[in-house]
Amino acid sequence: MNTEKAIRLYDAITEVREDWVEDALPPEKVRRHPHLRAGAAVAAIIPLVLLAAFALAHIPGSGTGRPHSALPTGGGTSAHVPGAAFYLYPGPVLPLTAEGEHPALTLTRDLDLDLETFYAKDTCAVTDTYTLKNTGDTAETVTLLYPFAAELRSGRDALPALTVEGEAVTPEPVLGPSVPAGSDWGDYLALLERGSYALPDPTALLAQPVVVYELRDCWGEKSAQAVNPTLSLEYSRDWEKSTVLSWGFNGSREEAGVSARSRSVPQPGTPGYGQSAYVLVLGEDIQSPVLRAYTDGGCKTPLEEAGGTVLRWESTLGEMLALCCRWEPEEQESTLADGLTPEELAAALASYALELGLWGEEQPANPFNGMLEDVFSRCMETRRILLLPFTVTVPAGGSVTVTARSLREAAFDPGNVGSGKTPRGFDALSAKAGALPLEGETVGLRGLKEEFILGRDLTPEENKLRYWVEVHRG
């Protein structure tokens, strides 16, 4: 195993979600995840191993022929190759693009990278200015898209600030495709060169019928005998013909031909109390469902003093995702997902599942074990392209100026992070890769003394598609 794969294996295993750890704690020490409604997450050990294996299986090569840097090995030195990709990479500054064809419009770009904030915050203030010129005889109306990379759980300070002719415009972000772990600038370029940042169309998946088993009115008190009263919905199914998803259950098991989804009975005053849990069946229905109670999550010792009501009904996957997958940010926290409706969140989750190859016709092994909380959480924390759409009208023979301002985080390699000599990087893709013809492009750098600059490539050239600078704090 090479160094990079070893690092990624380490990250996949150690990137443990807080709620998995909580499920492994004794009941009196559990602190629930504030972001997810209706139920706890999966039990700690088996899903962690499955997810680590899945993460490794889904780390793509860059496919660009550009080398990733090696991991610094300690001793105050770095093996990073100037201009190569960094392991921890927030993505490049992405260029303005547009919907449709507009042959009368041309573009010039002036990109300013201000490193004044770098020494204190490892950031770069980016001012990305475009002048659209209309060479035609009639006014041209165009929908522009300013893309940026972020996570849906990111704070709203990740939004670039847009102005058109000096006047602020504040569009809500539109979802684009996710960016797999391990991607470099060439992977972002490939998304842009396809002419669109479109998500996989989730319409057919959202319309897919599902059979719903709702577990509600759960009851059962903790006692010396029942340290963690647990309800288990047990059933059989044809693995070739059905897929089972769930929300609000914190256990899943397969043994002796019997499948089960289980949940600890929420106690008064605890998260999930009074809320339903759901099993969703895609394809052929499950057989012989029965609800049983046990003294704890091991589901070995039966319990009589606990129970609940199971209702069976039919719906669509889209309706159920919108019902279950609600985003609840922490108190006073504002995130990019705040403006999304339940239906938009459902579409985002379905598109993400399609990107991962989940719930499709071939039904691959599911690393999330059908637990929707975990797919939803991963969807929210995965870096993706987001787009800010806005419309401008460029008068005949005239021009319009658009400016985007943002604060960019530095890219770097783990190891030697405490060393001032550790290289940090910032980069941007050329507007040549956008949808509008480019007449000219300049890249300026300021705000940091020359002795802190390790390397750069900021001079526009005919075939250059990326600009970069690497710096250190001394």
C-alpha positions in Angstrom: 0.0 0.0 0.0 1.5 3.4 -1.0 1.7 6.4 1.3 -1.3 8.1 -0.2 -3.6 5.1 0.2 -2.4 4.6 3.7 -3.3 8.1 4.6 -6.7 7.7 3.0 -7.3 4.5 4.8 -6.4 6.3 8.1 -8.8 9.1 7.3 -11.6 6.8 6.3 -11.3 4.9 9.6 -10.7 7.8 11.9 -13.4 10.1 10.4 -15.9 8.8 12.9 -19.3 10.5 13.0 -20.1 11.8 16.5 -23.4 9.8 16.7 -21.7 6.5 16.0 -19.5 7.1 19.1 -22.6 8.1 21.1 -24.3 4.8 20.3 -21.3 3.0 21.7 -21.6 4.9 25.0 -23.6 3.7 28.1 -27.1 5.1 27.9 -26.6 7.7 30.6 -23.7 9.3 28.7 -25.3 9.5 25.3 -25.5 12.9 23.7 -27.5 12.9 20.4 -26.4 14.4 17.2 -28.3 17.8 16.8 -28.6 17.7 13.0 -30.7 14.6 12.5 -34.3 14.1 13.5 -36.2 10.9 14.4 -33.8 8.4 15.7 -30.2 7.5 16.5 -27.5 6.4 14.1 -26.3 2.9 13.4 -24.4 0.9 16.0 -20.8 1.8 16.1 -18.6 -1.0 15.0 -19.9 -2.8 11.9 -21.0 0.3 9.9 -17.7 2.0 10.6 -15.8 -0.9 9.0 -18.2 -1.0 6.1 -18.0 2.7 5.5 -14.2 2.7 5.7 -14.2 0.0 3.0 -16.7 1.9 1.0 -14.6 5.1 1.2 -11.5 3.3 0.0 -13.4 1.7 -2.9 -14.8 5.0 -4.0 -11.6 7.2 -4.0 -11.0 7.8 -7.7 -7.7 8.4 -9.3 -7.4 11.9 -10.7 -7.4 10.6 -14.3 -5.5 13.7 -15.2 -1.9 12.5 -15.2 -1.0 15.2 -12.6 0.9 13.7 -9.6 -0.4 14.0 -6.1 2.2 15.1 -3.6 3.7 12.7 -1.1 2.9 13.1 2.6 5.5 15.0 4.6 7.2 12.5 6.9 8.3 14.8 9.7 11.5 16.5 10.7 10.5 19.9 9.4 10.7 19.1 5.7 8.1 18.6 3.0 8.1 16.2 0.1 5.5 18.4 -1.7 6.2 19.0 -5.3 5.5 22.7 -6.2 2.3 22.8 -8.3 1.2 19.3 -7.5 -2.1 18.5 -5.9 -2.5 18.7 -2.1 -4.1 16.0 -0.1 -6.4 18.3 1.8 -7.9 20.3 -1.0 -10.9 22.6 -0.8 -11.0 23.0 -4.6 -10.0 25.7 -7.0 -11.6 29.1 -7.6 -14.1 28.2 -10.4 -14.8 30.5 -13.3 -18.2 32.1 -14.2 -20.2 30.1 -16.7 -23.6 30.5 -18.4 -26.7 28.7 -19.5 -27.2 28.3 -23.3 -25.4 29.6 -26.3 -24.6 33.3 -26.6 -22.4 33.9 -29.6 -22.6 37.7 -29.4 -21.2 37.8 -25.9 -17.5 37.8 -25.0 -15.8 37.8 -21.6 -12.7 39.3 -19.9 -11.6 38.3 -16.5 -9.5 40.0 -13.8 -8.7 37.7 -10.9 -7.2 39.2 -7.7 -5.7 37.0 -5.0 -5.1 38.9 -1.8 -3.0 37.0 0.8 -3.2 39.6 3.6 -5.3 37.3 5.7 -3.1 34.2 5.0 -0.6 34.6 7.9 -3.4 34.7 10.6 -6.1 32.6 9.0 -4.6 30.4 6.2 -7.0 32.1 3.8 -6.9 34.1 0.6 -9.4 36.9 -0.3 -10.5 36.4 -3.9 -12.0 39.1 -6.0 -13.1 37.6 -9.3 -14.3 40.3 -11.8 -15.8 39.7 -15.3 -16.8 42.1 -18.0 -19.3 40.8 -20.4 -19.4 42.5 -23.8 -22.2 42.3 -26.3 -20.9 42.5 -29.9 -24.4 42.1 -31.4 -27.1 44.6 -32.5 -29.7 43.7 -29.9 -29.7 43.4 -26.2 -28.7 39.9 -24.9 -30.2 38.4 -21.7 -28.2 35.6 -20.2 -28.5 33.4 -17.1 -25.0 33.3 -15.5 -23.9 30.7 -13.0 -21.1 31.4 -10.5 -19.9 28.0 -9.1 -18.1 27.3 -5.9 -17.2 24.2 -3.9 -18.6 23.7 -0.4 -20.6 21.3 1.8 -24.3 21.7 2.4 -23.6 21.9 6.1 -21.1 24.7 5.5 -21.9 28.1 7.0 -23.5 30.7 4.8 -20.2 32.7 5.0 -19.0 30.2 2.3 -21.3 32.0 -0.2 -19.5 34.2 -2.6 -20.7 37.8 -2.5 -22.0 38.8 -6.0 -22.5 42.3 -7.5 -23.7 43.3 -11.0 -22.6 46.8 -11.9 -21.8 47.4 -8.2 -25.3 46.4 -7.0 -25.5 43.3 -4.8 -27.4 40.2 -6.0 -28.2 37.4 -3.6 -29.4 34.2 -5.4 -29.9 31.1 -3.4 -27.4 28.3 -4.3 -28.5 25.5 -6.7 -27.2 22.0 -6.1 -24.5 20.6 -8.4 -22.7 17.3 -8.4 -20.7 16.0 -5.4 -16.9 15.9 -5.7 -15.4 12.6 -4.6 -12.8 12.4 -1.9 -9.3 12.6 -3.3 -10.3 14.8 -6.3 -7.7 17.3 -7.6 -8.1 20.3 -9.9 -8.4 18.1 -12.9 -11.5 16.5 -11.6 -13.1 19.9 -11.1 -12.1 20.8 -14.6 -13.7 17.7 -16.0 -17.0 18.7 -14.4 -16.7 22.1 -16.0 -15.7 20.9 -19.4 -18.8 18.7 -19.7 -20.6 22.1 -20.1 -22.7 21.7 -17.1 -22.7 21.0 -13.4 -25.9 19.1 -13.6 -26.8 16.5 -10.9 -28.0 13.1 -12.0 -31.7 13.4 -12.6 -33.5 11.9 -9.5 -37.0 12.1 -11.0 -37.4 8.4 -11.7 -35.9 7.3 -8.4 -38.1 9.8 -6.4 -41.2 8.5 -8.1 -40.4 4.9 -7.3 -43.2 3.3 -5.2 -42.3 2.1 -1.7 -44.2 0.1 0.9 -43.9 1.9 4.3 -43.9 0.2 7.7 -44.3 2.9 10.3 -43.4 2.1 13.9 -45.1 4.5 16.2 -46.5 4.8 19.8 -43.4 3.1 21.2 -43.4 2.3 24.9 -41.2 0.5 27.4 -39.5 1.8 30.5 -35.9 1.1 31.5 -35.4 -1.1 34.5 -32.9 -3.4 36.1 -34.1 -6.1 33.7 -34.4 -3.9 30.6 -31.4 -1.7 30.6 -32.2 -0.6 27.0 -35.7 -1.7 26.0 -35.6 -2.3 22.2 -38.2 -2.9 19.6 -37.3 -5.1 16.6 -39.3 -5.3 13.4 -38.4 -8.7 12.0 -39.2 -10.1 8.6 -38.0 -12.1 5.7 -37.4 -10.9 2.1 -36.1 -11.9 -1.3 -32.7 -10.2 -1.6 -32.9 -10.4 -5.4 -36.2 -8.5 -5.5 -36.3 -6.0 -2.7 -34.2 -3.2 -1.1 -34.9 -2.1 2.5 -34.2 1.4 3.7 -35.0 2.8 7.1 -35.1 6.0 9.1 -35.2 6.2 12.9 -33.9 2.7 13.6 -30.5 2.3 15.2 -29.9 -1.4 14.6 -29.9 -3.8 11.7 -29.2 -7.5 11.6 -29.4 -10.6 9.4 -29.4 -14.0 10.9 -30.9 -17.4 10.1 -32.8 -16.1 7.1 -34.5 -13.4 9.3 -33.9 -9.7 8.7 -34.6 -7.0 11.3 -34.5 -3.3 12.0 -34.5 -2.3 15.7 -34.6 0.9 17.7 -34.1 1.7 21.4 -37.4 2.8 22.9 -37.0 6.6 23.3 -37.6 7.6 26.9 -39.5 10.8 27.9 -37.4 13.9 27.4 -34.9 12.2 25.1 -34.5 12.8 21.3 -36.9 10.7 19.2 -39.5 10.5 22.0 -43.0 10.5 20.4 -41.5 10.2 16.9 -42.1 7.4 14.4 -39.5 5.3 12.7 -39.9 4.0 9.2 -38.9 1.0 7.1 -39.2 1.6 3.3 -39.3 -1.3 0.9 -38.4 -0.8 -2.7 -39.4 -3.6 -5.1 -41.1 -6.8 -3.7 -42.6 -6.4 -0.3 -41.1 -8.0 2.8 -42.8 -11.1 4.2 -44.2 -12.0 7.7 -43.3 -8.8 9.5 -43.6 -9.0 13.3 -42.7 -6.6 16.1 -40.8 -8.1 19.0 -39.4 -6.5 22.2 -36.1 -7.2 23.9 -34.3 -6.1 27.0 -31.4 -4.5 25.1 -30.0 -3.8 21.6 -28.5 -7.3 21.4 -32.1 -8.5 20.8 -31.5 -11.9 22.6 -33.7 -11.7 25.7 -37.5 -11.1 25.1 -39.3 -8.4 27.0 -43.0 -8.3 27.7 -43.3 -4.8 29.1 -42.6 -2.9 25.8 -44.3 -2.5 22.5 -45.5 -0.2 19.7 -47.9 0.0 16.7 -46.8 -0.9 13.2 -48.8 0.6 10.3 -48.4 -0.4 6.7 -49.1 2.0 3.9 -47.8 2.9 0.4 -46.1 6.0 -0.8 -43.2 7.1 -3.1 -39.5 7.3 -2.2 -39.6 11.1 -2.8 -42.4 11.7 -0.4 -40.8 9.6 2.3 -37.3 11.2 1.9 -39.0 14.6 2.2 -40.8 13.4 5.4 -37.8 11.9 7.0 -34.7 13.8 6.0 -35.1 17.2 7.6 -32.0 19.3 8.2 -31.8 20.8 11.7 -28.7 23.0 12.1 -27.4 23.6 15.6 -28.9 26.5 17.5 -28.0 29.9 15.9 -26.1 28.1 13.2 -26.8 29.2 9.6 -25.9 26.8 6.8 -26.1 26.5 3.0 -28.9 23.9 3.5 -31.2 26.3 5.4 -32.9 27.6 2.2 -33.7 24.1 0.8 -37.2 22.8 1.1 -37.8 19.2 2.2 -38.5 18.3 -1.4 -35.1 19.8 -2.5 -33.3 18.0 0.2 -35.0 14.8 -0.9 -33.8 15.4 -4.5 -30.3 16.1 -3.3 -30.2 12.9 -1.3 -31.6 10.9 -4.3 -29.1 12.4 -6.7 -26.3 11.6 -4.2 -27.5 8.0 -4.0 -27.4 7.8 -7.8 -23.9 9.2 -7.8 -22.8 6.5 -5.4 -24.7 3.7 -7.3 -27.1 3.1 -4.4 -30.7 1.9 -4.9 -30.2 1.3 -8.6 -31.4 -1.5 -10.7 -28.4 -3.7 -10.0 -28.6 -3.2 -6.2 -24.9 -3.2 -5.2 -23.8 -4.0 -1.7 -24.9 -1.1 0.5 -22.2 0.2 2.7 -24.7 2.2 4.7 -26.9 -0.9 5.3 -29.9 1.0 4.1 -29.7 3.5 7.1 -31.0 6.7 5.6 -29.5 8.8 8.4 -26.0 7.8 7.3 -26.6 8.4 3.6 -28.2 11.8 4.5 -25.3 12.8 6.9 -22.7 11.8 4.2 -24.7 13.8 1.6 -24.6 16.9 3.8 -20.9 16.7 4.6 -19.6 15.8 1.1 -18.0 18.6 -0.8 -20.0 19.5 -3.9 -20.4 22.1 -6.6 -23.0 24.7 -5.8 -24.0 27.4 -8.3 -25.4 30.9 -7.8 -27.7 31.6 -10.8 -28.6 35.2 -11.8 -29.7 36.9 -14.9 -28.2 40.0 -16.6 -29.1 41.9 -19.7 -26.1 43.2 -21.7 -27.2 46.1 -24.0 -26.3 46.0 -27.7 -22.7 47.2 -28.1 -22.4 47.6 -24.4 -21.0 45.7 -21.4 -21.9 44.5 -17.9 -19.4 44.0 -15.0 -19.9 41.1 -12.6 -17.8 40.6 -9.4 -17.6 37.7 -7.0 -15.8 38.0 -3.7 -15.0 35.1 -1.5 -12.6 33.9 1.2 -10.7 30.8 0.2 -9.2 28.2 2.6 -5.7 27.0 1.9 -4.9 23.5 0.6 -2.1 21.6 2.3 -0.7 18.1 3.1 -1.2 16.6 6.6 2.0 16.2 8.6 4.3 19.0 9.7 1.2 21.1 10.0 2.7 23.0 13.0 5.7 23.9 10.9 5.7 27.4 9.5 7.5 26.0 6.4 4.6 23.7 5.5 3.4 24.7 2.0 -0.1 25.9 1.6 -1.7 26.4 -1.8 -4.4 28.3 -3.6 -5.4 27.8 -7.2 -8.0 28.8 -9.8 -9.3 27.4 -13.1 -9.1 29.6 -16.2 -12.2 31.1 -17.6 -11.2 29.4 -20.9 -13.1 26.4 -19.5 -16.3 28.4 -19.1 -19.2 28.6 -21.5 -18.5 32.1 -22.9 -15.7 33.1 -25.3 -12.7 34.5 -23.4 -11.1 37.6 -24.8 -8.5 38.2 -22.0 -7.6 37.1 -18.5 -5.3 38.5 -15.8 -4.3 37.1 -12.4 -2.9 39.4 -9.7 -1.2 38.5 -6.4 -0.7 40.8 -3.4 -0.7 41.0 0.4 2.3 38.8 1.2 6.0 39.4 1.2 8.0 37.7 -1.5 10.0 35.6 0.9 6.9 33.7 1.9 6.0 32.7 -1.6 7.4 29.2 -2.5 6.2 29.1 -6.1 3.6 30.3 -8.5 2.3 30.0 -12.0 0.0 33.0 -12.6 0.9 34.1 -16.1 -1.9 33.6 -18.6 -0.9 31.5 -21.6 -2.9 30.2 -24.5 -3.4 26.6 -23.3 -3.1 27.2 -19.6 -6.2 26.1 -17.6 -4.9 26.5 -14.0 -3.2 29.2 -12.0 -1.6 28.4 -8.6 0.5 29.9 -5.9 2.1 28.2 -2.9 3.1 30.0 0.3 4.3 29.5 3.8 4.2 31.4 7.1 8.0 31.4 7.8 
